Amino acid sequence: MEINWLGHSCFRLKGTRASVITDPYSPDIGYTLGKTSANIVTVSHQHPGHSNVGAIGGEPKAITGPGEYEISNVLIIGMPSYHDEDKGEKRGKNTIYLLEIDEITICHLGDLGHAMSTTQAEELGNIDVLLVPVGGVSTVDAVTAAEIVRQLEPKIVIPMHYKTDALKRVLAPVDKFLKEMGIKDAESQPKINFTKSNLPLVTQVYLLDY
């Protein structure tokens, strides 16, 4: 399994048999996708910064909402949630995706805008990799994101949807989340590679370059 962060909430998840792109963005947010292809694209909600499926090559299958799907040996479960704390009245709905690739369970929270209930956490089950928004403003903030990490106890945590030099939108930087997680020195890296057998035993936070 190889994970690259393409900026904002967009990742490339590459397994042995298939690749997945999550939440591809429109170029006006500041990041550049470049020429990227995949077998599958997941869209957490239909805002421009998360739903530019047309930018992804390879004629991918697009998953745009809750349900159960199996494509190219990748099992995907979309779970309903909200983009705000008022059950979607401000910003609409959001889909959380669970993806099983090469026996590794990845959870992409999309633009989750509210704390997670005990019931929701239990429904998600055991997670190996958690992709969590941490920038606040239009999603959960650093404090709530850290609480979600403690609820779900994933092996690997990768923060997303935060302010960088490239992003043209107002979000908090990742530093606040790192502080909440008790991390003082975190170096970013281009990508991470791992298998089911060499996942960390306790939760580790990784920063990725975009």
N, C-alpha and C positions, 0 to 999 in steps of 0.2 A: 504494500500500500504506500502510495506517494501522495502527499498533500502539498499543494502550492496555493498561496493566497494571492489572488489577482486584484485585491483592493476592495474596500467597503465590506459587503457581505458575500463576495464572490470567491469561491474556491474551485480548484480543479482537484478532484478526487480520482486517482488513477489506480485501478486494481489490475489483476492479471488478465481479466476478460473484458472489462468495460471501464469507461471513464465518465465521470459526472461533473457537470458545471452547476454550481448553485448561484442563484440570484444574479444573473448577468446584468450589468448596469448600462445606462446610456452614457455617452461620452461627456455630456455637459456637467457631470459631477466632478470631473477633474482627472480621474484615472483613465488609463488606456488599456483596453482588452487585448488589442493586437489580433492576430489571426489565431483563433482558438477553436478547436473542434471537440466534440464529445458524442457519446452514445445517448446520453440522457441529460436533460436540463431540468432543475427544480426551481420553481418560482414561489416564494413565500407569500407575496402579495403583489398587486398590480400597480405599484408605484414605479415611475421611470427608473429609479436607481436600483431596481431589483428584477425587472421583467423584460429585458432586452433580448429575448430569445433569438430574434433574427440575426443577431451578431455572432451567433455560434454556428460554426460550420459542421459538416458531417451529417446533416439531416437528422438531428437528435430528436428523440421522443421527449416532448415537454410535459412535465407534471406540474399542474397549477393549483392544486387544492387537496383537501383531505380525501383519504381513501387508501386502499392497499393495491400495490402495483408490483409486478415482477417483470423486469426487462433486462435482457442480456445477463441473466444470472444475478442481477442485483435486486434485492427485495427492498421495497420502499413503502413506508407507512407515513401518510400525512395526517397530522392531528390538528384539530381546530384550536385556535387561540385568538387573542386580540392584540391589536396594535397600540392599545392604550389601556388605561385603568378603568374605563367606563364602558366595558364590553363592546368596544368598537364604535361608540358614538362619535368620537373625535376623528379617528384615523382609519377605522374599518377593521376588517379581520386579518388574521395572520395565520399561516400554516407552519407548524413545526414538523420537520421531517426526520424520521429515523431511517437510516440507510444501512443495509448489511452488505458489505463488500469484502470478499475474501475472509469471511467469518469474523470480521471486525464491525462493530456497531457504532455508527457515527450519528450524532444528533446535531442538526442545524436548526437553531432556534428562530431564524429569520429575524423579523423586527418585533420580537416579543416586547410588549409594552407594559407588562404587569408582573407582579410576583407570582411564583408558581405555588399552587396548592399542593397539599400532601397527596391528594388523589391524582393530580396530574403527574407528579413526580413518580408515583407508583406505577402509573400507566406507561411511562417511558421505560421503566425497568433498568437493567444494567447497561450502562453506556461506556464504551471504550474511549471515544473521542467526542468532546463537546465543543461546538463552535458557537460562541456566545457573544451577543452584542453588549458593549460596555460603555458606549459614549453618551448615554442619556439623551436628553432633548426629545427625540422621537422613539426611543426604546427605553428599556430598563437602564438605570445608571450603574455606576461602579459598585455601590453598596449592594443593590439588589442582585446584580450579576454574581457577586461573590457569595451571596446567600444561596443562589441557585446552584452554584458549584458545590457548595457544602451539602445541599440537599441530594444532588444526583451522584456525587462522589465518582466522577469519571476518572479514567486513568490519565488521559491527556486533555488539557484545556487550551484552546486557541482563541484568543479574543479577536473580535472583529467590530466593524461599524463604529470606529472612533476617529478622532481628528488626526490627520497627517498633513505633511506639507503639500501633498497633491490634492487633497480633498477641498472642494470649493464650498462645502456646507459647514454649518456651525455644529460641532460636536465636542465633547470633552476628550482630551487625549487619553492614551492608555495608562498613563502613570498612576491615575487615581485607582484604577482596578488593580494594578500591580501592588500598590500600597495596601489595599484591602486584603490582598492575598498574602501579604507578608513578604513580598519579593522586593529586594533592594536593587540588585544588579541583574538585569535581564538583557541578553544580547540577542538580536534578531538573526534569523538565518533564512536562506533562500527557500528551503523546503524541508520537510521531514519525511523519512522513510522508516517503516517499521512493519513487523508481522504480528500476528496474534501471539506468538510465543515470546516476543521480546518487548511487549508493552510494559511500562513501569508498574511497580507494585503499589505505589502510592501516587496520588495526583500530582502531575507535573504540568506547569504552564509553559507554553512555547510561544514566542513571538516570531512571526514570519515577515520577511520582506515582501513588498508588493512590486 
